[in-house]
Amino acid sequence: MDIDQFFKKWADRPRLVDTTKILLASLGISLCLVHLSMIWRVGALSFFGLSVVFWSAIAALIWDKRETLQLKSGIFSSCFAIALLIPLLIKSVFLITQSSSSLYLFPLIAFFSLTLLASGFQGLGQYKREFLILFILCAVTPLTSLLGNLDPSPLTAKLAGYLLWYSGFETIREGVNLYFAGSSNGVEVYPGCSGLASIIDLLSLTLLFFLMFPSNWKTKFILPIAAILIGFVLNGIRVALLAVIVIYHNRVGFEYWHSGEGSLLFSMLSMSLLCAVIYGLIQSPSPLVPEQEETE
């Protein structure tokens, strides 16, 4: 075998992996990690857990149709994608606050750029469901701010007061303020602690589930109600816990459960309970997913 035949045989060898797919997957993973690091850096812990779930859903959808994706981009679409990515990545380095819009728009812009590099403008239709999922993720925080006037703080304070009373603590409620009998210490339930953000997070998860799996009418009715109840009740428990911590003047514990990793634990618990409800519906005699008609 001469040298020309050797190189020809090497070039025609069966390839176990596609280099283009590996590069695109590596870029996608990198963009996802950049976004998660941005969220962690600014301390938006509840949004961190939600983003992990949504990015995982995107990865699962892409993996399922990896063999059928049309990966054919052009020079213009690739240059346009790079022009979007470079300022986006530069801005991510200097992000320092939770209120920055780039923190919440990053997933949609990053994924749009990635799909342009992969399939060009003509191939964007392959990712309709993924774009809709990321749009929901990007809309969670603005929607929470928009619905800020719907303040359920009085209801949250009332629930926390009941929980404390039945736990043996003598409490007095005045509007959104909770006081303990014989003590000047108390807590005020601000709109940010009303549980609205947690409820919207859980409702976004129900939308994610409906987008990924076909569901019957029973599921579409039960899951949103379950999401609202889980978010509201767990937040009431968290407020009651914070009130007890205030009694003992535990400032470190208060910060941990109010805005630290303890608040993330409650977010993860609420998501786990919602998943348990979904699992219960799956195991119920009435199936979660509607049966498909058999075709002869």
Stockholm file with secondary structure:
# STOCKHOLM 1.0

chainA/1-296         MDIDQFFKKWADRPRLVDTTKILLASLGISLCLVHLSMIWRVGALSFFGLSVVFWSAIAALIWDKRETLQLKSGIFSSCFAIALLIPLLIKSVFLITQSSSSLYLFPLIAFFSLTLLASGFQGLGQYKREFLILFILCAVTPLTSLLGNLDPSPLTAKLAGYLLWYSGFETIREGVNLYFAGSSNGVEVYPGCSGLASIIDLLSLTLLFFLMFPSNWKTKFILPIAAILIGFVLNGIRVALLAVIVIYHNRVGFEYWHSGEGSLLFSMLSMSLLCAVIYGLIQSPSPLVPEQEETE
#=GR chainA/1-296 SS CCHHHHHHHHHTSCCSSCHHHHHHHHHHHHHHHHHHHHHHHHTCHHHHHHHHHHHHHHHHHHHHTTTTCCCCCCHHHHHHHHHHHHHHHHHHHTCCCTTCHHHHHHHHHHHHHHHHHHHTGGGGGGGHHHHHHHHHHHHHHHHHHHGGGSCCHHHHHHHHHHHHHHTTCCEEEETTEEEETTCSCEEECCGGGSSHHHHHHHHHHHHHHHHHSCCCHHHHHHHHHHHHHHHHHHHHHHHHHHHHHHHTTCHHHHHHHHTSHHHHHHHHHHHHHHHHHHHHHHHSSSCSSCCCCCCC
#=GC SS_cons         CCHHHHHHHHHTSCCSSCHHHHHHHHHHHHHHHHHHHHHHHHTCHHHHHHHHHHHHHHHHHHHHTTTTCCCCCCHHHHHHHHHHHHHHHHHHHTCCCTTCHHHHHHHHHHHHHHHHHHHTGGGGGGGHHHHHHHHHHHHHHHHHHHGGGSCCHHHHHHHHHHHHHHTTCCEEEETTEEEETTCSCEEECCGGGSSHHHHHHHHHHHHHHHHHSCCCHHHHHHHHHHHHHHHHHHHHHHHHHHHHHHHTTCHHHHHHHHTSHHHHHHHHHHHHHHHHHHHHHHHSSSCSSCCCCCCC
//
